[in-house]
């Protein structure tokens, strides 16, 4: 994995060192945590004889794009269950997914909230056949196993490993793979995301039988909620681009970096901390 040292006086003034872990460069079609989350799920789907992957996401879901690309690459049919009503023309994300061969279907928002229940899943299986079902965001125990492999790829010493958090799978995995003494800090990109602590705990328990205690969540830098990109966030992302030649995605990575800089400025992260920040998209 490529590591970029971030040289910034705002960090130096507080005695903090920061590296960007460019997991977004791993694969052009399956960037960052998408490839890691799918790795063992694809193996399981094939071992159990499934020929179709079915998963869930919003209209701009990077996860839907990744599953569509993975299905084309590995010989699976794919079904994307989209939250909300259908509309034309398709946005770039859904157009890309269909170009990879993904078949789209839609659930109204009330039904979508119950997408994990047996009545909804049974109806989908009746419509599309015996599918291998991936949860929204791809976060399950197999995805956590894949994400847990990342820390071992970092060949330098760090104290804090940061990532953006949407569904909790990446944070659950990263924390599970940390070296002794290191801590994981996840920045929730959703408003009102306190429930994610329970979700990370559940995912780790499903994976290893018990949760780890070496992680925590930041709930204060969602910038208004998922996919919200207010002017101050966009200004931070543009400034970071000008300074460092890397344009953070404002939906995920930008919020993590903005939150990280805010915590450093406030002294929440002490001097001497060595930080590895994972760019997931």
N, C-alpha and C positions, 0 to 999 in steps of 0.2 A: 504494500500500500504506500502511496506517495504521502510524505509528511512535509508540510509547509510551515516553517517557522514564521510567526507573525511578529514583525518588528514594529512596535508602536509605542510612542512615548507615554500614552495613557496607561499602558501596561507597565512599562519600565518605572514610571513614577510611583507605582504601588508595589514594585518588587515582585511582579508576577510574570511568569513565562508561559507562552501559549503556542501550541502546535495545532494546525488543522490536519486532521486525519482524513484524507480525501477519498473516502469510501465511495463518493459519487462518481469516481473515475474507474471503478472496478469493471463496469460493463456498460456500454452505451445504451443497451436496451433494458438492462436489469440493474440500474444503478444502486449502489449502497446497500441498505438493509433489505431491499427487495430481493436481490439474489440470495442473500443469507437466509431470509425467511422462507424462500421457496425451495432451497436446496434439498432438505430432507423430506419436505412435503411431496416433491415430485417423485422421489424414490418410493415413498409409501404409496402414492397413487398407483405407480406402475406395479409394485409388488402385490397390491390388492386387486389388480386386474381392471382398474378403471381406465376408461378411454376419454372421459370428459371431466374437466375441472369447472366447478361452479363457485363463484365468489360474489362479494357484495361491495358496493362503493357509491359515493356521490358522483355527480355528473363530471367532476373534475379530478376524479381519483387517479393518482399515480399507481395505486395498487392494481386497478383494473387494467391499466396500460401494461404493467409488468406481467400480469397473469396471461394476458392476450399474447404478448411476445414470447413468454416461456412456453405456452401451449403450441404456438407455431413452431418454435425451435425444437421441441421435444416430442412432437407428434400427438398432442392432445387436442381434442376439440375443447372450446372454452365458452362458458356462458357468464355474462356479467349481469348481475341483478342491481339495477340502478335505483337509487332513492329518488322518488318524485315522478312527475309526469313526463311522458315522451314529448320531444319537440324537434322540429327541423328548422334549419339545418343542424346537424350534430356539431357540438363544439370540438375543438382540436383534440382533446383527450379521448372523447368517445369515437371520433372519426378515426383516430389512430388505432384504437382497440378493434374496431370493425375491420379496418384494413388488414389487421393481423389474423382475421378470421373469427373474432369473437362475436357471438350472437348476444344481442342485448334484449333484456326484458325489464319491466319497470314495476315497482311497488309503490303505492301511495304511502305517504309518510307514516300513517298510523300502522299499516301492515308492516312497513319496513322496521319499525321499532320492535316488532315481534318476529323478526327474521330468524332468530335462533330457536324458536319454539317448534315443536314437532308438527303442529298443523300446517304452518307455513312451509317448513322443509318438505313435508310429505307432498304438499301441492306442487312444489317445484320439481320434486323427483317424478311425480306423475306426468309432468309436462316435458321434462328433459331427460328422463331415464335415470339410471343408477350413476349419479355423479359423485366425484370426490369433492366434498364441500370444504372450501377454505373460508374462514371467518373474515369479516371486514378488516382490512389492514393486514391480513395474513397472519395475525398473532395467535399462535397456539403453541403447544409444548414443543413441537418439531421446529417451529420458527425460532423459539427461544434457544434451542440447541444450536441452530445455525448462527445466531447473533452472538452466542457465548464464545465463538471461535475468534472474534475480532481482537480482543485484548492481547492474545498471544502473538498477533502479527505486529505489534508495536514494539520496536526494538530500542526503546529508551525508557528511562524511569519517569514516572508521573505520579502525582498524588490524587488528581481529580480527573475523571473521565466524564465528559458531558455529551448529551445528545438531546435532540428534540423528541417530544413524546406526543403521539397521537392516540394509539391504542394500548401502549404499554409493553409490547413484545420486545422491542429493541432494548429498552432500559432493563427489563427483566433478564435478558440474555447477557448484556454487557456486565451487569453487576455479578451475575453468576460466574463469569469468566475472568474477573479481576484478579490481579496478583495480590498477595497479602499486603495490607496497609493502605491500599488505594480505595477510593470511594467513587461511586457513580452519582451524577446529578442530572436529572432529567427535567427539561423545561417543557411544561405542558403548553400545547398550542391551542387548547380548548378553554373556553370560559366555564367556570364552575366544574373544574375537573378533579375535585378532591376524590371522587370515586376511583380515579386511576391508581391510587395507593392500594386499594383492595384488589384491583385487577392485576397489578404487578405481583402482589402477594399470591394470588390465585395461579397465575402463570408459572411462577417459580415453584409453587407447590406441586402443580401438575407435572412439571419437568423433573424436579429433583426430590420431591417428597416433603420439602420444607422451604420456606423463604430464607433469603440471606438478609443480613442486617446492614449491609455496606452501601446502601443507596438512599436517596431522598429525592423529593419532588419540589420544583419551584412552580408555584401556581400563580405568580404575580406578573408574568410577562407574556400573556396571551394577546395583548394589544386589541382587546375587544371581542375575541373569539375566533373560532376556526375560519380561515380564509379572509379574515379582516386584515386590511393593510392600511392603517391610518398614516397620515403624512409623516409623523415622527419616525415610524418604523421604516418607511420608504426612504426617508432622509438618511437614516443610519445605514441602510443597505447601500445606498449610492455612495456615501462617504467611505464605507469599507471597500467598495469596489475601486474607488479612486486611489485609496491608500495602498491597497494590497493586491489589486489585479484579480480578485476573486469576487464574483457577484453572488451574494447569499440569496437563496430562495426565500422570499419574505413569508411564505406560508409556514415553513418549518425552520430551516437553518438560520434565517435572519432573526427570528424570534429568540432562538437559542443564543446567538451571538450578542444581540442587543441586551438580553437579560444577563448574560455573563458579564458584559462590560458594566452594566449598572451595578451588579453585585460587587465587582472589583472596585468601582468608584466609591461605593458606600462603605467599603472595608469589611463586608460580609465574608469575602474570600481573603484570607490573610496574606501578608507579604511572605515570599518564599514558596508559594504554591506553584507547582508545575502542572499545567492544565493541558489535557488532550481533548480537543473538541471534534466530534465526529460529524462530518458533513454527509447527511444521509440521502440527499436528493439534489 
